[in-house]
Amino acid sequence: MKKEILSFEIGSVIKIFFFMGLILGLILGILFAITYSIVGIFGPNMYPDVFQNVPRNTGALVGLIGIIVFPLVYAILGAIFGLILTGFYNIVSRAVGGIKIDIKE
């Protein structure tokens, strides 16, 4: 049975994009924290001239801030892009037709 998606409910799409952005931001924030923690540990020993004015544990602090900030930024941007893309799809699908899917019952 073929059916056609003519429009999406904007609120539900925004919710999905928000949580996808939140999860992606958390994963990237954890990777960012690990990277900056490693730089904070090994950087002063490898490049003492560069790190002479940088306080100890700065890498870990920057990493923890990344764990908090990345998910928030990615979630907000995901919701904004979800809103924009859903609006575009709903407008375009009225003009040219929606996505056709084949569903088995």
C-alpha positions as CSV (number, residue, x, y, z in Angstrom):
1,M,0.0,0.0,0.0
2,K,1.5,3.3,-1.1
3,K,0.9,6.4,1.1
4,E,2.2,9.9,0.9
5,I,3.5,12.2,3.6
6,L,2.0,15.6,2.9
7,S,3.2,17.4,6.0
8,F,4.9,17.0,9.4
9,E,3.7,18.4,12.7
10,I,6.3,21.0,13.5
11,G,6.3,20.4,17.3
12,S,7.1,16.7,17.0
13,V,9.9,17.3,14.5
14,I,11.4,20.0,16.7
15,K,11.3,17.6,19.7
16,I,13.1,14.9,17.8
17,F,15.8,17.3,16.4
18,F,16.2,18.8,19.9
19,F,16.9,15.4,21.5
20,M,19.1,14.2,18.6
21,G,21.2,17.4,19.0
22,L,21.3,16.9,22.7
23,I,22.7,13.4,22.4
24,L,25.2,14.3,19.6
25,G,26.3,17.3,21.7
26,L,26.8,15.1,24.8
27,I,28.9,12.7,22.8
28,L,31.0,15.5,21.2
29,G,31.3,17.2,24.6
30,I,32.7,14.0,26.2
31,L,35.2,13.7,23.4
32,F,36.1,17.4,23.8
33,A,36.6,16.9,27.5
34,I,38.8,13.9,27.0
35,T,40.9,15.8,24.5
36,Y,41.4,18.8,26.6
37,S,42.1,16.7,29.7
38,I,44.9,15.0,27.8
39,V,46.2,18.3,26.5
40,G,46.1,19.6,30.1
41,I,48.1,16.6,31.4
42,F,50.7,16.3,28.8
43,G,50.9,19.8,27.4
44,P,52.9,21.5,30.1
45,N,55.5,18.8,30.0
46,M,55.9,18.7,26.2
47,Y,55.6,22.5,25.6
48,P,56.6,24.3,28.8
49,D,57.1,27.7,27.0
50,V,53.5,27.7,25.6
51,F,51.9,26.5,28.9
52,Q,54.0,28.6,31.3
53,N,51.2,31.1,32.0
54,V,48.4,28.6,31.9
55,P,47.2,27.4,35.4
56,R,47.2,23.7,36.2
57,N,43.9,21.7,35.5
58,T,42.8,24.3,32.9
59,G,42.3,21.5,30.4
60,A,40.0,19.6,32.7
61,L,38.0,22.7,33.4
62,V,37.6,23.6,29.8
63,G,36.6,19.9,29.1
64,L,33.9,20.1,31.8
65,I,32.5,23.3,30.4
66,G,32.4,21.6,27.0
67,I,30.3,18.7,28.5
68,I,27.8,21.3,29.6
69,V,27.8,23.8,26.7
70,F,28.0,21.4,23.7
71,P,24.7,19.6,24.4
72,L,22.9,22.8,25.0
73,V,24.2,24.5,21.8
74,Y,23.6,21.4,19.7
75,A,20.1,20.9,21.1
76,I,19.1,24.5,20.4
77,L,20.6,24.5,16.9
78,G,18.9,21.1,16.2
79,A,15.6,22.5,17.2
80,I,16.1,25.6,15.0
81,F,17.1,23.5,12.0
82,G,14.2,21.1,12.6
83,L,11.8,24.1,12.6
84,I,13.3,25.5,9.3
85,L,13.5,22.1,7.5
86,T,10.0,21.1,8.6
87,G,8.6,24.5,7.4
88,F,10.4,24.1,4.0
89,Y,9.1,20.5,3.6
90,N,5.5,21.4,4.4
91,I,5.6,24.3,1.9
92,V,7.3,22.3,-0.9
93,S,5.2,19.2,-0.4
94,R,2.1,21.3,-1.0
95,A,3.5,22.4,-4.4
96,V,5.1,19.2,-5.7
97,G,3.6,16.4,-3.5
98,G,5.0,14.6,-0.5
99,I,7.3,11.7,0.0
100,K,5.7,8.5,-1.1
101,I,6.3,5.4,1.1
102,D,5.3,1.8,0.7
103,I,3.6,0.4,3.9
104,K,2.8,-3.3,4.4
105,E,-0.2,-4.0,6.6
